[in-house]
Structure formats: structure tokens, C-alpha cells
Amino acid sequence: MDLGLSTYFNTETVDKFFRILFILVAGGSSIHLISYMVKRSLYKQLSRQSMMLVIRTIVYTGYIGLVLIVIRELNYDLTALFGAAGVVGIVIGVASQTSIGNIISGLFLVGEKSFELGDVVKIGDKTGTVHSIDLLSIKVRTFDNVLIRIPNQTVISTELVNVTKFPIRRLDFRIGVAYKEDLRKVKTVLETVARNNPLCLEEPEPLIIFQTFGDSSIEIIFAVWFEKANYLAVKNSVFIEIKEAFDREGIEIPFPHVSVYAGETSKPITIKLQEEKTEFK
């Protein structure tokens, strides 16, 4: 009789083990298959951010359901489990108000759509590409390949600049030219630089502003429009072309200097350096 009980118990245990194993394998495969099919079917209709949220919702919901099925197969009382989970949930909720605040802030961020995966953002003094958007935080990869985790509450309470939100951007160059230069000629040279650069857009037109009379130069803002993907190429190429064009046209880019006068109508004071001679005996 004891042998029969032992045989029955072992058979039932082995059967239950293989049944649970089958549920885990089949369930996990089904979850990933469904998420893959949804991703393929909605790829062109949703943004990367929305797609990530949909896929994660499917995966998390599927695995929670899978765990509940396994618990039921193990003949646990789910009512008691839910009751215990409710008590534990209250304790955890009181102890993790910051996490709840981050989750709520994350929902606001998703609803606002201020940025998406792949956007270049500036949050406080941190700048980089949005790497992932999670329940509690967003992760930003800086341009020197460092991953920074920023809590959602910090993001929503800090000024956020999305550098790549729109398809085109404007890049400002601050230039100084000598007071002796013909400003109309300088303007023509800068317009030619923008017109000859294939990465600079014709519309909107380049912007040239004679800003102020500085201490050592007349300060100018030269701004060009370009497609956001060409930022580095535009910055480097236009910078080089401005210098080459000014050198070619004889336009001086002055450095700071100071003139000393003895009085209002006098000429600048001439300073002569006298070489000291040393006699050797």
C-alpha cells in the first residue's frame, strides 16, 4: 500500500512538473510570438516610443498571466495570495512614494510626447540621445557614450530641450570683423558661403545680423538652416569656408588689443624695447 502511494505520488509529481514546464515554454513562446507579430503589423503606424510601450505592455501582461496559471497548477489558493498581496502592496506603496511619483510622471511624459527614442535632448546640464523610456526613469546616452539614468520626476520638473524635435535646425556662427572692413562686402561674402554649401538650405534663407560694436571688432551673427542629421557636417564645413573666404577676400578677423593714449588729441604712445648689452671682460 505504501508502495502504491509512493508510485502514485511520484507519477502525479512528474506529470505536474512536465505540465508546468510545457505551460512555461508554450506560454513564453506565445508571448514573444504575439509581441513580434504586433511589432511587424504596427511598425509603420506607431512611433518607436509608442511601439516600445505596446510591446512592453504585452510582455508584462503575458508573463503576469503565465505566473498566475502556474500558481493555479500548483494548487495554491489564489484568494489567500491576492489578500496577502494586497497587504504587502499597501506596505510597499507607503514605503515607495518616490517610485509611484516616478511612474505617474512617466505617464505624463508619454502623454505629452515631448521626446521619443532617438531624440537628442538636454535635461539640466545633461545632453544626449534618448536610449530608453521606462516606468521609473529615462536613460540618456551622452555623446561620449556614457549612459545616464534620470528619474521621471526630475525630467518633468526640469527644463527639457528637444534639439531634434523638428526636421530642420538653425546654426548660429558668431563672427567678429575689423572696424576697417566694408560691411556690405562682408555680408556678400557670407551669403556666398551659405549659397555654395550644399548642406545649407535655401529656404529658410540664411540670417545675417550686425549685432554690436565690440571692444575690438564689429560682432556679426551668421545663421544657416540645415537638416538636423547634418549638424556636425554643417558646423565644420561652414566654419572652414568662412575662414577661407575671409582670407581670400582680405577680411580681417581681429584679436583683442588695447591702444594707450596720453590724452584726447595725442597719438598712441610708442613703446620701444631696448636690448640690454652685457660686456664680458
NORGILIN-V371628 format. One record per residue. N is the residue number from 1. RES is the residue in one letter. SS is DSSP state (helix for helix, strand for strand, loop for the rest). BURIAL is b if it has 9 or more other C-alpha atoms within 8 Angstrom, else e. D_FIRST is the distance of its C-alpha to the first C-alpha in Angstrom with 1 decimal. Layout:
BEGIN
N;RES;SS;BURIAL;D_FIRST
N;RES;SS;BURIAL;D_FIRST
END
This chain:
BEGIN
1;M;loop;e;0.0
2;D;helix;e;3.8
3;L;helix;e;5.3
4;G;helix;e;5.1
5;L;helix;e;6.3
6;S;helix;e;8.6
7;T;helix;e;9.8
8;Y;helix;e;10.5
9;F;helix;e;12.3
10;N;helix;e;14.2
11;T;helix;e;15.3
12;E;helix;e;16.4
13;T;helix;e;18.2
14;V;helix;e;19.9
15;D;helix;e;20.9
16;K;helix;b;22.4
17;F;helix;e;24.1
18;F;helix;e;25.9
19;R;helix;e;26.8
20;I;helix;b;28.4
21;L;helix;e;30.1
22;F;helix;e;31.5
23;I;helix;b;32.7
24;L;helix;b;34.5
25;V;helix;e;36.1
26;A;helix;e;37.1
27;G;helix;b;38.2
28;G;helix;b;40.3
29;S;helix;e;41.9
30;S;helix;e;42.7
31;I;helix;b;44.3
32;H;helix;b;46.5
33;L;helix;e;47.4
34;I;helix;e;48.5
35;S;helix;b;50.5
36;Y;helix;e;52.1
37;M;helix;e;53.1
38;V;helix;b;54.5
39;K;helix;b;56.5
40;R;helix;e;57.9
41;S;helix;e;58.9
42;L;loop;b;60.5
43;Y;loop;b;62.0
44;K;loop;e;65.6
45;Q;loop;e;65.3
46;L;loop;b;64.0
47;S;loop;b;65.3
48;R;helix;e;63.3
49;Q;helix;b;62.5
50;S;helix;e;61.3
51;M;helix;b;59.3
52;M;helix;e;57.6
53;L;helix;e;56.7
54;V;helix;e;55.3
55;I;helix;b;53.1
56;R;helix;e;51.8
57;T;helix;e;51.1
58;I;helix;b;49.1
59;V;helix;b;47.1
60;Y;helix;e;46.4
61;T;helix;e;45.5
62;G;helix;b;43.2
63;Y;helix;b;41.3
64;I;helix;e;41.0
65;G;helix;e;39.5
66;L;helix;b;37.2
67;V;helix;e;35.9
68;L;helix;e;35.3
69;I;helix;e;33.3
70;V;helix;b;31.0
71;I;helix;b;30.6
72;R;helix;b;29.6
73;E;helix;b;27.0
74;L;loop;e;25.5
75;N;loop;e;25.2
76;Y;loop;e;27.8
77;D;loop;e;29.9
78;L;helix;e;33.3
79;T;helix;e;35.2
80;A;helix;e;34.4
81;L;helix;b;35.2
82;F;helix;e;38.5
83;G;helix;e;39.3
84;A;helix;e;38.8
85;A;helix;e;40.7
86;G;helix;e;43.5
87;V;helix;e;43.9
88;V;helix;e;43.8
89;G;helix;e;46.2
90;I;helix;e;48.7
91;V;helix;e;48.6
92;I;helix;e;49.0
93;G;helix;b;51.8
94;V;helix;e;53.8
95;A;helix;e;53.4
96;S;loop;e;54.3
97;Q;helix;e;57.4
98;T;helix;e;59.1
99;S;helix;e;56.4
100;I;helix;b;56.6
101;G;helix;b;60.4
102;N;helix;b;60.1
103;I;helix;b;57.8
104;I;helix;e;60.3
105;S;helix;b;63.2
106;G;helix;b;61.4
107;L;helix;e;61.3
108;F;helix;e;65.0
109;L;helix;b;65.8
110;V;helix;e;63.9
111;G;helix;e;65.8
112;E;helix;e;69.2
113;K;loop;e;68.8
114;S;loop;e;71.2
115;F;loop;e;69.7
116;E;loop;b;67.3
117;L;loop;b;65.5
118;G;loop;e;68.1
119;D;loop;b;70.9
120;V;strand;b;73.0
121;V;strand;b;73.1
122;K;strand;b;74.7
123;I;strand;b;72.9
124;G;loop;e;74.9
125;D;loop;e;75.9
126;K;strand;e;73.1
127;T;strand;b;73.8
128;G;strand;b;71.5
129;T;strand;b;69.5
130;V;strand;b;66.7
131;H;strand;b;63.6
132;S;strand;e;60.9
133;I;strand;b;60.6
134;D;loop;e;57.4
135;L;loop;e;56.2
136;L;loop;b;57.5
137;S;strand;b;60.3
138;I;strand;b;62.3
139;K;strand;b;62.7
140;V;strand;b;66.2
141;R;strand;b;67.0
142;T;loop;b;70.4
143;F;loop;e;73.0
144;D;loop;e;72.3
145;N;loop;e;68.6
146;V;loop;e;67.2
147;L;strand;e;64.4
148;I;strand;e;65.1
149;R;strand;e;62.6
150;I;strand;b;64.5
151;P;strand;b;62.7
152;N;helix;b;63.4
153;Q;helix;b;65.0
154;T;helix;e;67.5
155;V;helix;b;68.3
156;I;helix;b;68.9
157;S;helix;e;71.2
158;T;loop;e;73.1
159;E;loop;e;75.9
160;L;strand;b;74.4
161;V;strand;e;76.6
162;N;strand;b;75.4
163;V;loop;b;77.7
164;T;loop;b;76.5
165;K;loop;e;76.0
166;F;loop;e;78.9
167;P;loop;e;79.7
168;I;strand;e;83.1
169;R;strand;b;84.2
170;R;strand;e;87.5
171;L;strand;b;88.3
172;D;strand;e;91.2
173;F;strand;e;93.4
174;R;strand;e;95.7
175;I;strand;b;98.8
176;G;strand;b;102.0
177;V;strand;b;105.4
178;A;loop;b;108.7
179;Y;loop;e;111.3
180;K;loop;e;113.8
181;E;loop;b;111.6
182;D;loop;e;112.4
183;L;helix;e;109.5
184;R;helix;e;110.1
185;K;helix;e;109.7
186;V;helix;b;106.5
187;K;helix;b;105.1
188;T;helix;e;106.1
189;V;helix;b;104.4
190;L;helix;b;101.2
191;E;helix;b;101.1
192;T;helix;e;101.6
193;V;helix;b;98.7
194;A;helix;b;96.4
195;R;helix;b;97.8
196;N;helix;e;97.4
197;N;loop;b;93.9
198;P;loop;e;91.5
199;L;loop;e;88.7
200;C;loop;b;90.8
201;L;loop;b;90.8
202;E;loop;e;94.0
203;E;loop;e;92.6
204;P;loop;e;92.4
205;E;loop;e;95.5
206;P;loop;b;95.7
207;L;strand;e;96.9
208;I;strand;b;99.7
209;I;strand;e;100.7
210;F;strand;e;103.4
211;Q;strand;e;101.7
212;T;strand;e;104.0
213;F;strand;e;106.8
214;G;loop;e;105.0
215;D;loop;e;106.4
216;S;loop;b;106.9
217;S;loop;b;106.1
218;I;strand;b;105.8
219;E;strand;b;102.1
220;I;strand;b;100.7
221;I;strand;b;97.4
222;F;strand;b;96.6
223;A;strand;b;93.5
224;V;strand;b;92.0
225;W;strand;b;89.2
226;F;strand;b;86.5
227;E;strand;b;83.0
228;K;helix;b;80.4
229;A;helix;e;78.8
230;N;helix;b;82.1
231;Y;helix;b;82.5
232;L;helix;e;82.8
233;A;helix;e;84.9
234;V;helix;b;87.3
235;K;helix;b;87.6
236;N;helix;e;88.4
237;S;helix;b;90.6
238;V;helix;b;92.7
239;F;helix;b;93.2
240;I;helix;e;94.5
241;E;helix;b;96.7
242;I;helix;b;98.3
243;K;helix;e;99.3
244;E;helix;e;100.7
245;A;helix;b;102.6
246;F;helix;b;104.2
247;D;helix;b;105.2
248;R;helix;e;106.7
249;E;helix;e;108.7
250;G;loop;e;109.7
251;I;loop;b;108.0
252;E;loop;b;107.4
253;I;loop;b;104.2
254;P;loop;b;105.6
255;F;loop;e;103.9
256;P;loop;e;104.7
257;H;loop;e;108.1
258;V;loop;e;110.6
259;S;loop;e;114.4
260;V;loop;e;116.5
261;Y;strand;b;119.8
262;A;loop;e;122.5
263;G;loop;e;123.6
264;E;loop;e;123.5
265;T;loop;e;126.1
266;S;loop;e;125.8
267;K;loop;e;124.2
268;P;strand;e;120.9
269;I;loop;e;121.4
270;T;loop;e;121.5
271;I;loop;e;119.5
272;K;loop;e;120.6
273;L;loop;e;118.7
274;Q;loop;e;121.1
275;E;loop;e;119.9
276;E;loop;e;120.5
277;K;loop;e;122.5
278;T;loop;e;121.9
279;E;loop;e;124.7
280;F;loop;e;123.9
281;K;loop;e;126.6
END
